[in-house]
Amino acid sequence: MRALSAAVALAAVFSSVGYAQSCDTAPQFAGHRTANGVVRAQYNAVSRGEWADAIHFGEEILASRGAPGHKVAALTNLCAAYAATGEYERAIESCDTALEMRDGAWRALNNRGAALWLSGQPDAALSAFQAAETASSGEDEVTANLALSQCVAAG
């Protein structure tokens, strides 16, 4: 019985340590890819955190006569890249434009929340994360961002 009590106590300590650590993380971006080769290259740049490349590819796609779906993906990825480089207004504008083109695009909602979070607007970020949760089907990035916002609000 004593061993069980010790195990429960240790589990509680490790759970609280893990919980506290999750409060220290940044929000997660959701990259968007399509069949378009340039969008795939942009997605790969976002996945690797190569923000200058992600911006370059995104601007290239927006300047082209590409399909609307490719532009939504490019704008969503631009939102992440701009937010990651501290260009919060451009990030939010990119996500807003993507959402004008495709209402309820969960990746754009998620990335908009991340940009808002990084710009110091946690309440607006939480609203965006909640909208992303409604529009998605339990995506990892959205779940992590909701947990982050709830963790910080509780702490």
C-alpha angles and dihedrals in degrees: 000000000000091000090052091052091050091049092051091049092050091048090053091051093049092045092053091046091051090046093051091048092055088060090062097058129098122239119274123244123219114221119211124212135181136180089275110107095220092049089050090051090049091048090051090050090051090048090053095042092245093148100172090055092046090053093046093051092044093053089048091054093047091051091053130078090249127154118277091247091057090050092051089052092046092049092048091052091045088054090058094045095048092047092049090053094048097255093128099163092052089046094053091044090052092051092045090053091049089051091049088056095043116018112212097021098162096203091054090047091049094047091045087055091049091051091049091047093051091047090057100259103120096162093053089044091054090052090052092047090050090050089049090052091052091049096045135058102241098301115188096235093052093046091050093048093049090050090049093051093046092047093053092044090053094046 
